[in-house]
Amino acid sequence: MTHQTPREVVETLHQYDDLPSFPKINIHFLATAQGNEHLLKFMTEKPDDPTRFKGKRIGIIATHGVEETEVSIPRKWFEARSAICHLVSPNHIEYAPTFGIQFPEIAKTHVLAIQFTTNSGWIPIDARVEEVAVDDYDAIYVPGGAWNPDQLRANHAVLSFLQKFQATGKPMGAICHGSQVFLSAKLTKGRKATGYWPMMEDMANAGATVLDQPVVVDENVITSRFIYDIPQFVDAIVAQLR
């Protein structure tokens, strides 16, 4: 009997599914793709010390349209080692009637997560950016998803919080499109940084020295490119986690 690789198993099982007609990120495909073995190990390994980060608090700065995998993969890794992780979101905003935008009631207490271009579910909000202080967290990170950073980077409370947090010297990360928020907070100007490939030119135009590598660390400002860079991204945050 020939044994299938994990990815071949996933592909075989999908032959029994009616595949969706819209693009999404399939976590099984992602984790079992050739070249992503480090991500599969990161997602499945049992912690050597389940209490490693007991007492540490991690803030995840996000709003509607956040990429689910960039919230859940680091979060589950930190929580498996006893860190407390909060989804920290700005106050809910109702748009003027001229925009024609309506929110369901759940949007006042949760953020809508996506997988690439597909809505994937609601994540409960643990705290509000306007109400937390930089002393509340030992590290923070901004996940991507194109819609999420587009809103965060226009929010004064978010940008002010990020600037104040950077001044503490504690680790702060942004991954994928999340680097756009650091750009608007003026945290990448004059620094080495990276981000999702289509925005690298924007980052360079805004004064960053852009490097196409899994993670870039410049003082306590940590940036990364894409989901499969999450292991290196988390390692860089952990290296500075006091």
C-alpha positions as CSV (number, residue, x, y, z in Angstrom):
1,M,0.0,0.0,0.0
2,T,1.4,3.4,-1.0
3,H,1.1,6.1,1.7
4,Q,-0.1,9.5,0.6
5,T,1.5,12.8,1.7
6,P,-0.6,15.0,3.9
7,R,-1.3,17.3,0.9
8,E,-2.3,14.3,-1.3
9,V,-4.7,13.2,1.4
10,V,-6.3,16.7,1.3
11,E,-6.5,16.7,-2.5
12,T,-8.1,13.2,-2.4
13,L,-10.7,14.3,0.1
14,H,-11.5,17.4,-1.9
15,Q,-12.6,15.2,-4.8
16,Y,-15.7,14.4,-2.7
17,D,-16.5,18.1,-2.1
18,D,-18.3,20.7,-4.2
19,L,-15.5,23.2,-4.3
20,P,-16.5,26.8,-3.7
21,S,-16.6,29.1,-6.7
22,F,-14.7,31.8,-5.0
23,P,-11.0,32.3,-4.0
24,K,-10.1,31.5,-0.4
25,I,-7.1,30.4,1.5
26,N,-7.2,26.7,2.3
27,I,-5.2,26.2,5.5
28,H,-4.7,22.5,4.7
29,F,-3.3,23.2,1.3
30,L,-1.2,26.0,2.7
31,A,0.3,24.0,5.5
32,T,1.0,20.9,3.4
33,A,2.4,22.7,0.3
34,Q,6.0,21.8,-0.6
35,G,8.2,24.4,0.9
36,N,5.9,25.2,3.8
37,E,7.1,22.3,6.0
38,H,8.2,24.9,8.6
39,L,4.7,26.2,8.8
40,L,3.2,22.7,9.3
41,K,5.6,22.0,12.1
42,F,4.9,25.4,13.7
43,M,1.1,24.7,13.6
44,T,1.2,21.2,14.9
45,E,4.1,20.8,17.3
46,K,3.3,20.5,21.0
47,P,4.9,23.1,23.2
48,D,8.0,22.1,25.2
49,D,6.7,24.3,28.0
50,P,3.0,25.0,28.0
51,T,3.5,27.7,30.6
52,R,6.3,29.5,28.7
53,F,4.4,32.8,28.4
54,K,2.2,32.7,31.4
55,G,1.4,36.2,32.4
56,K,2.3,37.7,29.0
57,R,-0.4,39.6,27.2
58,I,-0.5,39.9,23.4
59,G,-2.6,42.5,21.6
60,I,-3.9,41.7,18.1
61,I,-4.9,45.0,16.4
62,A,-7.6,44.3,13.9
63,T,-11.0,45.2,12.5
64,H,-13.4,43.9,9.8
65,G,-11.8,42.2,6.8
66,V,-8.9,40.8,8.8
67,E,-7.2,37.7,7.4
68,E,-8.3,34.9,9.6
69,T,-5.2,32.8,9.3
70,E,-3.0,35.7,10.4
71,V,-5.0,36.1,13.6
72,S,-5.5,32.4,14.4
73,I,-2.2,30.8,13.7
74,P,0.0,33.1,15.9
75,R,-2.8,33.4,18.5
76,K,-3.2,29.6,18.9
77,W,0.6,29.2,19.2
78,F,0.9,31.9,21.9
79,E,-2.2,30.6,23.8
80,A,-0.9,27.0,23.7
81,R,2.0,28.4,25.7
82,S,-0.3,30.2,28.2
83,A,-0.2,33.8,26.8
84,I,-3.3,35.9,27.0
85,C,-4.3,37.2,23.5
86,H,-6.8,40.0,23.0
87,L,-8.4,41.0,19.7
88,V,-8.2,44.8,20.0
89,S,-10.4,46.7,17.7
90,P,-11.4,50.4,17.2
91,N,-14.8,51.5,18.3
92,H,-17.6,50.6,15.9
93,I,-18.4,53.3,13.4
94,E,-21.7,53.8,11.6
95,Y,-21.2,55.3,8.2
96,A,-23.3,58.2,6.9
97,P,-26.4,57.2,5.0
98,T,-24.8,58.6,1.8
99,F,-22.4,55.6,1.8
100,G,-25.3,53.1,1.9
101,I,-23.4,50.7,4.2
102,Q,-25.3,48.7,6.7
103,F,-23.8,46.5,9.5
104,P,-25.5,43.6,11.2
105,E,-25.8,43.8,15.0
106,I,-23.0,41.3,15.5
107,A,-20.5,43.8,13.9
108,K,-20.7,45.9,17.1
109,T,-19.1,43.2,19.2
110,H,-17.1,41.1,16.6
111,V,-14.9,41.6,13.6
112,L,-15.6,39.9,10.3
113,A,-12.7,37.7,9.3
114,I,-11.8,36.7,5.7
115,Q,-9.8,34.1,4.0
116,F,-8.3,35.9,1.0
117,T,-11.5,37.3,-0.6
118,T,-14.1,35.1,1.2
119,N,-15.9,36.0,4.4
120,S,-15.0,33.2,6.9
121,G,-16.7,34.2,10.2
122,W,-16.9,36.5,13.2
123,I,-14.2,36.9,15.8
124,P,-15.2,38.3,19.2
125,I,-13.6,41.7,20.2
126,D,-11.8,41.5,23.6
127,A,-10.9,45.2,24.0
128,R,-11.1,48.6,22.3
129,V,-8.1,50.5,21.0
130,E,-9.6,53.7,22.5
131,E,-9.7,52.2,26.0
132,V,-6.5,50.2,26.3
133,A,-3.1,51.5,27.3
134,V,0.3,50.5,26.0
135,D,1.1,49.1,29.5
136,D,-1.7,46.5,29.0
137,Y,0.3,44.4,26.5
138,D,3.8,42.9,26.4
139,A,3.7,42.7,22.6
140,I,1.2,43.6,19.8
141,Y,0.8,42.7,16.1
142,V,-1.2,43.8,13.2
143,P,-2.5,41.1,10.8
144,G,-3.3,41.7,7.2
145,G,-6.3,41.3,4.9
146,A,-6.7,44.2,2.5
147,W,-9.9,45.6,4.0
148,N,-8.7,45.5,7.6
149,P,-5.5,47.7,7.3
150,D,-7.4,50.0,4.9
151,Q,-9.6,50.9,7.8
152,L,-7.0,50.8,10.6
153,R,-4.6,53.1,8.8
154,A,-7.3,55.9,8.6
155,N,-8.1,55.6,12.3
156,H,-6.4,58.2,14.5
157,A,-6.8,56.2,17.7
158,V,-5.1,53.2,16.1
159,L,-2.1,55.2,14.7
160,S,-1.7,57.0,18.0
161,F,-1.7,53.8,20.0
162,L,0.9,52.2,17.7
163,Q,3.2,55.2,17.9
164,K,3.0,55.2,21.7
165,F,3.6,51.5,21.8
166,Q,6.7,51.8,19.6
167,A,8.1,54.3,22.1
168,T,8.0,51.7,24.9
169,G,10.5,49.5,23.1
170,K,8.3,46.4,23.4
171,P,8.0,44.2,20.3
172,M,5.3,45.1,17.7
173,G,4.8,43.3,14.5
174,A,2.9,43.7,11.3
175,I,2.4,41.0,8.7
176,C,1.3,41.0,5.1
177,H,-1.0,44.1,4.4
178,G,-0.6,45.0,8.1
179,S,2.6,46.8,7.3
180,Q,0.4,49.5,5.6
181,V,-0.8,50.5,9.1
182,F,2.8,50.9,10.2
183,L,3.4,52.9,7.1
184,S,0.6,55.3,8.0
185,A,1.8,55.5,11.6
186,K,5.2,56.6,10.2
187,L,6.8,53.6,11.8
188,T,8.6,52.3,8.7
189,K,10.0,55.6,7.5
190,G,13.8,55.4,7.7
191,R,13.7,51.8,8.8
192,K,14.3,48.5,7.2
193,A,10.9,46.7,6.6
194,T,8.9,44.3,4.5
195,G,5.3,43.6,3.7
196,Y,3.1,41.9,1.1
197,W,4.8,42.2,-2.3
198,P,2.4,44.5,-4.1
199,M,2.8,47.2,-1.4
200,M,6.6,47.1,-1.3
201,E,6.8,50.0,-3.7
202,D,4.5,52.0,-1.6
203,M,6.6,51.3,1.5
204,A,9.8,52.4,-0.4
205,N,8.1,55.6,-1.6
206,A,7.2,56.3,2.0
207,G,10.8,56.1,3.1
208,A,11.4,52.5,4.1
209,T,14.3,50.4,3.0
210,V,12.3,47.4,1.8
211,L,13.8,43.9,2.0
212,D,12.1,40.9,0.3
213,Q,12.7,38.4,3.1
214,P,10.4,36.5,5.6
215,V,10.9,38.9,8.5
216,V,12.7,42.2,9.0
217,V,13.5,43.5,12.4
218,D,14.5,47.2,12.9
219,E,14.6,47.9,16.7
220,N,11.2,46.8,18.0
221,V,9.4,47.2,14.7
222,I,9.0,43.8,13.2
223,T,7.5,43.2,9.7
224,S,6.8,40.2,7.6
225,R,5.5,39.3,4.1
226,F,2.9,36.5,4.1
227,I,1.2,33.7,6.0
228,Y,3.9,31.2,5.4
229,D,6.4,33.5,7.1
230,I,4.4,33.3,10.4
231,P,7.0,31.0,12.1
232,Q,9.8,33.5,11.5
233,F,7.5,36.4,12.4
234,V,6.5,34.9,15.7
235,D,10.2,34.0,16.5
236,A,11.2,37.6,16.0
237,I,8.5,38.8,18.4
238,V,9.4,36.1,21.0
239,A,13.1,37.2,20.8
240,Q,12.1,40.6,22.1
241,L,9.4,39.5,24.5
242,R,10.6,40.4,28.0
